[in-house]
Amino acid sequence: MNRRDFGKTILTTAATAAAVSAATSPWPSERGATTKRPWPPGVKISVQISGDPPDDELQFVQQLGCTYVNIPGDAKTASAENYIRLKNRAESFGLRVWNIGNASVHNMEEVTLNLPGRDKKVEEYKQFLRNLGKAGIRYTTYAHMGNGIWSSDPGVTRGGSRARTFDIATAKGYWNGKVFTSPLSHGRVYSEKEIWDNYEYFIKQVVPVAEENGVFIGIHPDDPPVPMLAGVPRCIFGSFEGYKRAMEIANSPNVGVCLCCGTWMEGGESMGANVVDAIKYFGKAGKLWKIHFRNVSSPIPAFTETFVDNGYTDMWKVMRALREVEFDGVAIGDHFPAMVGGKNVAIAYTVGYMKALLSRANAEFA
């Protein structure tokens, strides 16, 4: 898809935004879901740590004044026993684990595209949910991209900081050690119907397991939310309307949205609603459980990830919207531009900025 073709997909959103602001939850049976959640009220600022964090990393989170942590993982570490160990370790530092990831059951091309091994991956995901439940981990993020997260060569943002970029003309897809390229990442063009049918096949099987084990699944937007990449449509989690339909298909209080602000901003007008309106809609519906708090320079067809105070969106409006809808999940910095002094500098800068915005929002709604 070239820039001209992509431009033809941009939607006029003024009417949509007005409808979003005025809309009530389309899931009336779930409007009370927030009262059933196994976590306390209030916006929580979290920090992602390593898969087996040393003492000084946990101490760093303490020094930031944060209580929650997110931990990455993979198939090798995906046992209930390991999750319990990690949870106990965090709690020994006065911290709480919000979620533990598993890259093996995230962006599963076998599931999204109905490739050989699909049912095996679905069963692996079900067991992952059971293990989380046994460990008392009540939230997980899931992504449904068939050919990975697409990026171009790294660029720079403010002060020469190295940062992820995307240009539709040069990007490639990456996930879990695999590379996806244009023109056709999987040898053919998939139809939107295939993508929707494959999502329904998956979600209908995992919903009962999530509900039985008390695990909430927040689904991440397609990154970037381009209508089609290398023959694979991004028609479900690449737009506001796609998300609404996906929630209706799932029809579960345990399936909601991990709203990555940066990814949503990447889509710009093609999302059908801006990031603040999306927060208000899904927040009021009780469907928001995790926010990736990041900013980008501009919408697609090209962008650079930048500092939270340096993109095209005023992040105060994002934090204020979270407080307005009584968001009770975690907000976490994500995809930090590299700073002099190492990764902890970038994390501390972002957390400090977020805490200041939250303090201001809490004061306004006190």
N, C-alpha and C positions, 0 to 999 in steps of 0.2 A: 504494500500500500504506500503510495507516494503522498507528499504533503497536500497536493490538490485533492486527491481522493479522500484523504482524511478530513480535510476541511468540509467536505460535503456531508460528513456525519454529525457536525456540530449542531446542537439543538438550541432552540430558543427557550429560555428557562424562566422568564418572568412569570408566566402563568403557572408553571409548575411550582415555583418557589412560593407563590401565594397559596397554592393548594396545600403544599407541605406544611406551611405555618398554621393553616386553619384545620388541618386534618386531625382526627382522633385515631386511636389505635384500631387497625383493621382486625385485631385479634382480641375481641371482647372477653373471651374466656381467660385471657392471660393478663388482663390489666392489673390484677393483684399479684403478679409474679414477684414483684420486687419485695413484697413482705415475706416471701418464702425463702429468700436467698440465705445461704449459710455464711454470710459475712456481715460485718457491721456497716452502718450507713456512713455517708460522707465520701468525698473524693479522696483517693489514696494515690500518692506518688510512689512509684516503684522503680527499682533499678535492676537491669539485667546483669547477672553475674556469670561466672564461668560454670561449666558443667560439674566441677568438683572443686569448689572455691577454697582457697587457703584462708587462714585466719585474717590476714591483713586485708583481704578483699571484703570480708564480712564486716570488719572493723571500719572500713571506708564507708560502707552503707550506713553504719551507725553514726559516723561523723557527719554525714550528709543530713542526718535527722529523718531518714526514711525508715519505714517499718516493713515494707513489702519488697520481696525479690522475685525475679523471674529467672528460671534456670533452663538453658538449652539442653538437648539430649539427642540420642539416636537409638537405633535398634539394640546396640550393645549394652546400653544402660537402662533399657526400658523394663525393669522389673519392679514389682511392688516393694520388694525388700530394699532396693536402691533408693526408691522414692521416699520410703519411710526414713532411711538413713539421712538423706539430704534434708528432709523436713526437720528431723530432730537436730541436725547440725545447725541449721538456720535458727531454730528456736533457742538453741543454747546461747546465741548472741542476741536474743530478744527480738528476732526477726520472724516474719511469716512468709511462707512460700505461696505466691499467688498461682503460678502455674509452672509446670515442667514440660518442655517441648520434646518432640520426637520427630526428627527430620525424615525418618523412614516412612512416616504416615502423614506427611505434609506435602502438598503439591504432588500427589500420586498420579502420574500419567496413566497408569493402568486403570485407575478408577475414572478419571475425567474423560478419557478417550476410549474406554472399554477395550483395553489391550489384554493380551494373554497374561494371566496371573491376577486378574481383577479380584476374583473372589478371595484369593489368598490375602491380598492387601486389605480387603474389607474386614476379614477375620482378624488380621493383625491390628487394625484400628480398634475393633471391638475389644480386643484383649488389652490394648493400651488404655482404653476407658476404664476397664475393670481394675487395672493396676492403679490408676489414679484414684479411683474410688476407695480401694483398699487402704491407700496411703492417706486418705483424707484431703486430697487435692481436688478442689471443687470447680476448677476452671481450666480449659485448654483452648488454645487458638488453632484453628484449622484453615488451610488455604487450598483452593480447588483449581490451581493453574495446571494446564496440561503440558506446557512447555516452559515452565520456569519463570523466574524474574528476569526481565530484559534490561540490559544496561549497555552503554557505550564505554569507551575508554574513560578512565577517571579524568576529571578536570579540576578546576580550582574555584573556590569561592572566596569570600572576604579574607583579606590578609594573606592570600596565597594558600589557604587551607585546601588540602586535597579532598575531593568529594566525588561521590557518584554522579554520573551524568547519563542522560538518555537522549538520543537522537534517532528518530524512526528510520533514518537512512542507513545507520551504521550499527545499530544495536544487535546483540545476541542474547539468547536466553541461557540462564544458568540455574541449576539446582542440584544440590547434594552430589557434586562432582561431575555432573553431566552438562554438556553444552548443546544448545539448540540453535539452529541457524535457519535463515531464510534461503529459498523461497517457501519450502514446505518442510517443516521440522519432522513430520511423520509420514512423508511421502504422498500426502493427498490433502484435499480441503475437506474439513468436517462441516457438517450442517449445524445450525443452531439447535435444531430438534435433537440431534444426537447428544449434544452437550447437555441439554435440559433432561433428556431421558436418563443419561448416565448419572447426573446429579440426583435425580429422584430415586434411582435404583440404590444409590449409596445411602442417602439420608434416611430413607424409610427403614433401612436395616439397622442403622446406628442409633436412631432416636430411642428405641426401647432400652438399649443398653445404657445410654447416657442417663435416661430417667431413672432406671433401676439402681444405678450407681451414684446418683446425685452429682453428676458432672455437667457443667454448663459449657457449651461449645460456642465460641465466638468466631465467626467466619470473616477472614481477612479479605479486603478487596484485591482484585487482580492488579498486579504491579508490573508494568503500567496498565491502566484500563483502556487500552486501544481496542477498537471493535474487533479486529482480527490480527493475529500475529502468526506468520508462517503457516497459514492454513488452519489455525485453531481459533474459533470465535471466543471472545471474552464477553459473552452476552449475559452472563448471570451476575457475577460479582464485579462487573464493570460499569454498573449504572444503578441509580436509585430505584428505578422500576424493576430492574432485575432482582435486586435485594428484596423488595417487597414480595415479589412472586416466589422467591426462594423460601422466605419465611412462611408463606402460606402453604407451600408444599410440605415443609417440615412439620408444621402444625404442632409445635412443641414448645413449652415454656423453657426448655433446656437448650434451644437453638436460637442464637442471636448474632450480634455483630461485634467483631473486633474492628473498630473504625480507625484505620490508619489515616490520620489527617493528611500526611504527605501524599499518599497514594490517591486519596480523594481529590486533593488539589491538583495532582498531575492530570487528572481527567478534565478539570475545568468545567466548562459549560456542557460538555458531552455527558457528564454524570447525571444531568437532569435536575440537580439540586446542589447548592453549594454546601460546604462542610458544616456550617453552622445550622442550616436548615435540616440537614441530615441528622445532626445530633439532637435537635429538638424533636424531630419526628420519632426516631428510634428510641431516644431517651424517654419520651413520654409513653411509648409503648412498652417500656420495661425490657428493651432488647439490647442495651448497651452494657458491656461488662469490661471492656478494655479499650484504651485509647492509645494509639501510637502518636505521640505529640512531636511532630516534626513539620518542617516548612520546606518549600521548594521555590525556585526562582520564577517559574512560569508554568503554564499548562503545556501539555503535549501539543505539537509534535516534538518539542525539545525542552529539557529542563535540567537544572543542576540542583542537587540537594544542598541546602544551606543551613545556616544557624537559625534557631527558632525566631530570632528577632530580625531576620534579614531576608525573608521571603516575601511573596506577594500577598500573603494573608496576615492580618493582624491577629496574633495568637491570643491576645486578650479577649477577643470576641469568642474564640473557641472555649477558653476556660470559663468565661462568664456563662456561655450556653450550657456547659456541663453542670455548673452550679445551679442554674435556673431549672434544669430538669431533674435536679436531685440525683445526679449520677453517683452511684455508689461502688463503682469498680475502680480499676487502677488506670492511671495515666503514666506513661513511661516514655522517656526519650528514646530515639531510634535513629539509626544510620547517621551517627555524628560525623561532621567534618573533622578531619584530623587537625589537632592543635599542637603547638609547641609545648612539650612537657609530657606528652603521652595521652592515652585514652582517658585516664581519670580526670584530666583537666577538662576535656570536652563534656564528660558526664557531669562533673561538678558545675560547670557553667550552665548547662541545660537545666539541671535540677534546681539550681538557685533561681533561675529565671521562672521556672514553673512554680516554685514555692511562693515567689513574690506575687505572681498572678493569682494564685489560689488564695493567698492571704487577702488580697484586694477583693476578690469575688466573695469570700466568706464574710467580709466586713459589709459588703453591699447587701447581702441576703440575710444578715443576722437579724 
